[in-house]
Amino acid sequence: MNDTSAHETFTLEGIEFDLEIAYRDVTGVEWQWSGERTPDGLPLMWECSHKSLSHSTITFPDLYWKHGPLIPVRELSGADFRAAIDPNYAATVAAGYVEAHIAAAVAPALNASHLPPSPLGQTGFRRFLSSISGRTPAP
């Protein structure tokens, strides 16, 4: 198989996966085909992210079921970026819909009169001290 035009694929549950590109699992780990297959013909994938020091392999179906869904990793083109931007952006701005920061309401400054009286001053030993000092605790 020295033909470089041959494109390696693998079909799982009716979905054809391109083995020539890397895939990212749900945790962000990148996986790539090792170029090898099991005796049953299952592609062996290895973790190729920079965090991994392991070169162990896992079959594609196991990777799909244990770490999926798998997201194809490829270089983004200018067309990809243009497709991601709303095509009606200019019309939206022309209609007056713009993103602006909303001024937050300023919270009023609080002083001691805003606070309820301390329950400690009304009960127990503090109430006793207030009673012998001649002061009556606030209700």
KEKE-3310 file (N, C-alpha, C; in steps of 0.2 Angstrom, whole numbers, plus 5000, padded with zeros to 4 digits):
npx = (5004:5008:5003:4999:4988:4977:4965:4963:4949:4937:4922:4910:4895:4888:4893:4906:4923:4937:4953:4964:4965:4966:4957:4947:4943:4929:4935:4945:4957:4968:4967:4975:4977:4987:4992:4991:4982:4971:4971:4957:4954:4952:4955:4969:4971:4981:4985:4989:4991:5000:5001:5002:5012:5012:5012:5002:4990:4972:4958:4948:4933:4932:4938:4928:4917:4920:4927:4920:4908:4918:4927:4932:4948:4955:4964:4958:4950:4949:4936:4929:4930:4923:4910:4907:4904:4890:4880:4871:4876:4880:4867:4861:4867:4864:4851:4851:4853:4865:4879:4881:4888:4879:4874:4877:4867:4870:4874:4866:4875:4877:4873:4875:4862:4854:4856:4849:4846:4858:4856:4862:4863:4851:4848:4852:4868:4873:4861:4858:4870:4866:4855:4859:4867:4859:4855:4843:4840:4839:4823)
npy = (4994:5007:5018:5034:5041:5034:5034:5032:5026:5022:5014:5015:5010:5015:5027:5036:5037:5048:5042:5049:5061:5070:5067:5075:5071:5072:5078:5085:5079:5074:5063:5051:5041:5027:5020:5007:4992:4981:4962:4960:4970:4983:5000:5006:5018:5032:5043:5059:5071:5085:5083:5069:5056:5043:5030:5021:5011:5012:5004:5010:5009:5007:5019:5028:5025:5026:5038:5047:5059:5061:5074:5080:5086:5099:5111:5128:5137:5152:5153:5145:5154:5165:5159:5157:5169:5180:5182:5192:5202:5216:5221:5220:5229:5240:5241:5246:5237:5235:5230:5235:5241:5240:5253:5250:5251:5261:5256:5261:5269:5261:5265:5263:5264:5258:5245:5231:5229:5221:5205:5200:5210:5210:5199:5187:5188:5201:5208:5208:5216:5228:5231:5233:5244:5254:5257:5254:5240:5241:5239)
npz = (5000:4995:4989:4990:4987:4992:5004:5021:5030:5042:5046:5058:5065:5054:5051:5043:5047:5045:5045:5043:5049:5065:5081:5093:5110:5122:5133:5128:5124:5112:5099:5088:5073:5074:5063:5063:5064:5072:5073:5069:5061:5067:5069:5077:5089:5096:5110:5106:5112:5120:5133:5136:5140:5137:5126:5123:5115:5109:5103:5090:5091:5105:5109:5104:5111:5125:5126:5118:5112:5097:5090:5075:5071:5063:5053:5053:5040:5030:5026:5035:5046:5041:5039:5053:5057:5059:5045:5044:5051:5048:5044:5056:5064:5057:5060:5072:5083:5095:5104:5121:5136:5151:5162:5179:5193:5207:5223:5238:5251:5267:5284:5302:5307:5298:5301:5309:5327:5338:5342:5353:5362:5368:5375:5388:5396:5392:5392:5405:5410:5404:5411:5424:5422:5420:5407:5395:5384:5366:5358)
capx = (5000:5012:4999:4998:4981:4972:4962:4961:4943:4934:4915:4907:4888:4886:4897:4913:4928:4943:4958:4970:4965:4966:4950:4948:4937:4925:4939:4950:4963:4968:4969:4977:4977:4994:4993:4991:4975:4970:4969:4950:4954:4950:4961:4972:4972:4985:4984:4994:4991:5007:5001:5003:5019:5010:5011:4998:4984:4966:4954:4943:4927:4933:4939:4922:4912:4923:4929:4917:4909:4924:4927:4938:4953:4958:4965:4952:4951:4946:4929:4927:4929:4917:4904:4905:4901:4883:4880:4867:4879:4879:4860:4859:4870:4861:4844:4851:4855:4872:4880:4884:4888:4873:4877:4875:4864:4875:4870:4867:4880:4873:4876:4873:4855:4851:4856:4845:4850:4861:4852:4866:4862:4844:4847:4858:4872:4873:4855:4859:4874:4863:4850:4862:4870:4854:4853:4838:4842:4834:4818)
capy = (5000:5013:5023:5040:5044:5030:5038:5027:5027:5017:5015:5013:5012:5018:5034:5035:5042:5049:5041:5053:5067:5068:5068:5077:5068:5077:5081:5089:5075:5073:5056:5050:5034:5025:5017:5000:4989:4974:4957:4960:4976:4989:5005:5008:5026:5034:5049:5063:5078:5086:5080:5062:5053:5036:5028:5015:5012:5010:5003:5016:5009:5009:5027:5031:5023:5028:5045:5051:5060:5063:5080:5080:5092:5101:5118:5132:5141:5159:5152:5143:5160:5169:5155:5157:5176:5180:5185:5198:5207:5223:5223:5220:5235:5246:5241:5249:5233:5235:5228:5241:5240:5243:5256:5247:5255:5262:5254:5266:5268:5260:5266:5259:5265:5253:5238:5229:5229:5215:5200:5198:5215:5210:5193:5184:5192:5208:5211:5209:5221:5234:5232:5236:5250:5259:5258:5249:5238:5243:5233)
capz = (5000:4994:4985:4994:4986:4996:5010:5026:5033:5046:5047:5064:5066:5048:5051:5040:5050:5041:5049:5041:5053:5072:5084:5100:5114:5126:5138:5125:5123:5105:5097:5081:5071:5074:5057:5064:5065:5076:5068:5067:5057:5070:5069:5084:5090:5102:5112:5104:5115:5123:5140:5136:5139:5136:5118:5122:5110:5110:5097:5088:5094:5112:5110:5102:5116:5131:5127:5113:5105:5094:5086:5070:5072:5057:5052:5050:5034:5031:5024:5041:5050:5038:5041:5060:5059:5057:5039:5044:5056:5045:5044:5063:5067:5054:5063:5079:5088:5096:5111:5125:5143:5154:5168:5185:5198:5213:5229:5243:5257:5273:5290:5308:5308:5293:5303:5315:5333:5339:5347:5359:5367:5370:5379:5391:5400:5390:5394:5413:5411:5402:5416:5430:5421:5419:5400:5393:5377:5361:5357)
cpx = (5004:5009:4997:4991:4976:4971:4960:4955:4941:4927:4913:4900:4886:4889:4904:4918:4934:4949:4964:4970:4964:4959:4952:4942:4934:4930:4945:4956:4962:4971:4970:4978:4985:4996:4993:4983:4976:4970:4962:4949:4952:4956:4963:4974:4977:4984:4990:4995:4998:5007:5003:5010:5018:5010:5007:4992:4978:4962:4949:4936:4927:4934:4932:4917:4914:4925:4925:4911:4916:4923:4933:4942:4956:4960:4959:4954:4948:4938:4926:4925:4923:4910:4902:4902:4894:4883:4876:4870:4878:4872:4858:4861:4866:4854:4845:4853:4863:4873:4884:4883:4882:4876:4873:4872:4869:4871:4871:4871:4875:4877:4873:4866:4851:4851:4852:4849:4852:4857:4856:4865:4855:4843:4853:4862:4873:4867:4855:4864:4871:4858:4853:4866:4865:4851:4848:4840:4837:4829:4819)
cpy = (5006:5019:5028:5043:5040:5033:5033:5030:5021:5019:5011:5015:5016:5025:5032:5040:5042:5047:5045:5060:5065:5070:5070:5074:5074:5080:5085:5086:5074:5066:5055:5043:5032:5022:5010:4998:4982:4969:4957:4966:4983:4993:5006:5015:5027:5041:5054:5070:5078:5084:5073:5060:5045:5035:5022:5017:5010:5009:5009:5015:5010:5016:5030:5031:5026:5035:5050:5055:5063:5069:5080:5087:5093:5109:5122:5136:5148:5158:5149:5149:5164:5165:5156:5164:5177:5184:5191:5203:5214:5225:5224:5227:5241:5246:5244:5244:5232:5233:5234:5239:5244:5246:5253:5252:5255:5260:5259:5264:5266:5262:5262:5259:5260:5246:5237:5228:5222:5211:5199:5204:5215:5204:5192:5189:5199:5211:5213:5215:5228:5236:5235:5243:5256:5260:5252:5247:5240:5237:5229)
cpz = (5000:4991:4990:4993:4990:5003:5015:5029:5037:5047:5053:5064:5060:5047:5048:5044:5046:5046:5048:5046:5061:5075:5091:5104:5118:5131:5135:5123:5115:5103:5089:5079:5071:5068:5057:5065:5069:5071:5065:5062:5060:5070:5076:5084:5096:5103:5110:5107:5119:5130:5141:5135:5137:5128:5118:5117:5112:5104:5096:5091:5102:5113:5109:5108:5123:5132:5122:5116:5103:5089:5081:5071:5065:5057:5050:5045:5035:5030:5031:5046:5048:5040:5048:5061:5056:5050:5039:5049:5054:5046:5052:5066:5064:5057:5070:5085:5089:5103:5115:5132:5146:5161:5174:5190:5204:5219:5234:5249:5263:5279:5296:5309:5303:5296:5309:5321:5335:5344:5353:5364:5370:5375:5383:5396:5398:5392:5402:5414:5409:5408:5422:5429:5420:5412:5399:5386:5372:5360:5351)
residu = (MET:ASN:ASP:THR:SER:ALA:HIS:GLU:THR:PHE:THR:LEU:GLU:GLY:ILE:GLU:PHE:ASP:LEU:GLU:ILE:ALA:TYR:ARG:ASP:VAL:THR:GLY:VAL:GLU:TRP:GLN:TRP:SER:GLY:GLU:ARG:THR:PRO:ASP:GLY:LEU:PRO:LEU:MET:TRP:GLU:CYS:SER:HIS:LYS:SER:LEU:SER:HIS:SER:THR:ILE:THR:PHE:PRO:ASP:LEU:TYR:TRP:LYS:HIS:GLY:PRO:LEU:ILE:PRO:VAL:ARG:GLU:LEU:SER:GLY:ALA:ASP:PHE:ARG:ALA:ALA:ILE:ASP:PRO:ASN:TYR:ALA:ALA:THR:VAL:ALA:ALA:GLY:TYR:VAL:GLU:ALA:HIS:ILE:ALA:ALA:ALA:VAL:ALA:PRO:ALA:LEU:ASN:ALA:SER:HIS:LEU:PRO:PRO:SER:PRO:LEU:GLY:GLN:THR:GLY:PHE:ARG:ARG:PHE:LEU:SER:SER:ILE:SER:GLY:ARG:THR:PRO:ALA:PRO)
# end
